[in-house]
Amino acid sequence: MAGEVLLAIDQGTSSTKCLVVDGRGEIVARGQAPVSIATPEPGWVEQDAEEIWASVRRAVTQALESAPGRGVAAVGLSTQRESCLIWDRRTGSPLTPVLSWQDQRTQDLCARLLAAGCGPAIRRRSGLPLDPMFSAAKARWLLDLLPSGQARAQAGQICIGTIDAFLLSRFGGEAVIEAGNASRTQLFNVVEARWDEELLSIFDIPLAALPRIVSSLGPFPAVRGLAPLPDGAPVGAVMADSHSALFAHGAYAPGAVKATHGTGSSVMGLIDRAGVRDGDAGGPGVCLTLAWSIDAPTLAFEGNIRSAGSTLIWAAELLGVSAQQLADLAATVPDSRGVQIVPAFGGLGAPWWDPTAVATATGFSFGMTRAPFARAALDSIAHQIADVLDAVRASGAPVERLLVDGGPTRNDQLMQFEADMIAAPVERTSVAELSAMGVAHLAGVSAGLFTLESLGRIDRGAERFTPRLSAEDRSAHRRAWGAALARARGRAAP
């Protein structure tokens, strides 16, 4: 295997990234291609599947042309998760747009299912609260959009799936979906690790239209159509992007929790299967999901926060400054001076799952300057993460340290405030492309370049932020946030 490399493809919401990683775990080349996002109506967020496929090809070409003469031992694929589409099972051609995980067009369908009393069964079996973010309601909407969609689905002529399953379908062979991605569809029994008949019935999705579930190590179809990568190159591993980031952090046991700071934020940590009853673990409002399946399915809790980095972009545009200038403004004040921003632009995710919540900014007066407003935008990220971890701790699950990644984590002020609000150390990795790196690591295991033990010994160059605030001061900050949160939800302050 000497001289061979791993090719990691990370297909995300706004771009596809590609890494070439050597046998020491070092990045030797990179590629990246943007992907556009369409919003044809308020709350609708779509992407074009052919554009996504083209971005994968461009990113692969760019990366491999930067590392000529290196043989690829295995390919790893990391993808955005709940986004959903339908394609022709025979040709692999997309038949619908990709409904993004951010898309909210199925709110009415979810409301009808809740009114019909389906919420508890869905949560118990899938581990996920009934919400437009997940794939099942999107799949139902797309089937209704597609001419003769239900009949074609029942006949097995079309395939419904997530981005990983669609990209793998381009290689030919049987349609498959990786287990961790399947667990985000809300059609998957998270405890039994299989498609669930009751969930399929609730959403009226024919089993014949779904891909076969496989482990994170496959077997997957071999590569085809990704020149200059030779046809026949093995796909060694597939993971959902947030799950792959957790793997890249080396969080292989309960207690270590990761928070990816992107457009939104995913707060995730492994849990002991013995602590799981039905589809509930990690506290009320926190999802139960399948992190990965290697030797056996590995369960995790997750809190999905809808607005993190997007809050900073919004605040910067509102104030007429750049993202860096927003951070500089925030650094000029020791706290937000009582200003609170609750970024419920599309309702609130975990642990509240409140689609009726509205975005609010409170606690300011005529004397307020831009700096406290900028600081409040940053602080909102830390408070939302603390909300999730408070729910996790209330369930009895351990939270010993928080492992962070993503663009906003470059801000030291935010990292320190997060440590203060969660009352635990925050560790910031020096590796930027965690989603790609995690699946590269697992593909390396499949190719024999790494073992789980050797991956555990990798120096990830983490910087550590430890809590500084007293318990009393932390409580004061959290009470002020709780009052602002109650206003955003139209409720009395706690």
Sequence and secondary structure as in RCSB ss.txt:
>XXXX:A:sequence
MAGEVLLAIDQGTSSTKCLVVDGRGEIVARGQAPVSIATPEPGWVEQDAEEIWASVRRAVTQALESAPGRGVAAV
GLSTQRESCLIWDRRTGSPLTPVLSWQDQRTQDLCARLLAAGCGPAIRRRSGLPLDPMFSAAKARWLLDLLPSGQ
ARAQAGQICIGTIDAFLLSRFGGEAVIEAGNASRTQLFNVVEARWDEELLSIFDIPLAALPRIVSSLGPFPAVRG
LAPLPDGAPVGAVMADSHSALFAHGAYAPGAVKATHGTGSSVMGLIDRAGVRDGDAGGPGVCLTLAWSIDAPTLA
FEGNIRSAGSTLIWAAELLGVSAQQLADLAATVPDSRGVQIVPAFGGLGAPWWDPTAVATATGFSFGMTRAPFAR
AALDSIAHQIADVLDAVRASGAPVERLLVDGGPTRNDQLMQFEADMIAAPVERTSVAELSAMGVAHLAGVSAGLF
TLESLGRIDRGAERFTPRLSAEDRSAHRRAWGAALARARGRAAP
>XXXX:A:secstr
 TT EEEEEEE SSEEEEEEE TTS EEEEEEEE   B SSTT  EE HHHHHHHHHHHHHHHHHTSTT  EEEE
EEEE SS BEEEETTT  B S EE TT  TTHHHHHHHHHTT HHHHHHHHSS S TTSHHHHHHHHHHHSTTHH
HHHHTT EEEE HHHHHHHTT SS EEEHHHHTTTT EETTTTEE HHHHHHHT  GGGS EEEBTTB      S
 TTS TT  EEEEEEHHHHHHHHTT  STEEEEEEESSSEEEEEE  GGG BTTB SSTT EEEEEEESSSEEEE
EEEEES SHHHHHHHHHHHT  HHHHHHHHTTSSS TT EEE  TT B TTT BTT   EEES  TT  HHHHHH
HHHHHHHHHHHHHHHHHHHTT  EEEEEEESGGGG HHHHHHHHHHHTS EEE S S HHHHHHHHHHHHHHTS 
 HHHHHT     EEE   S HHHHHHHHHHHHHHHHHHTT    
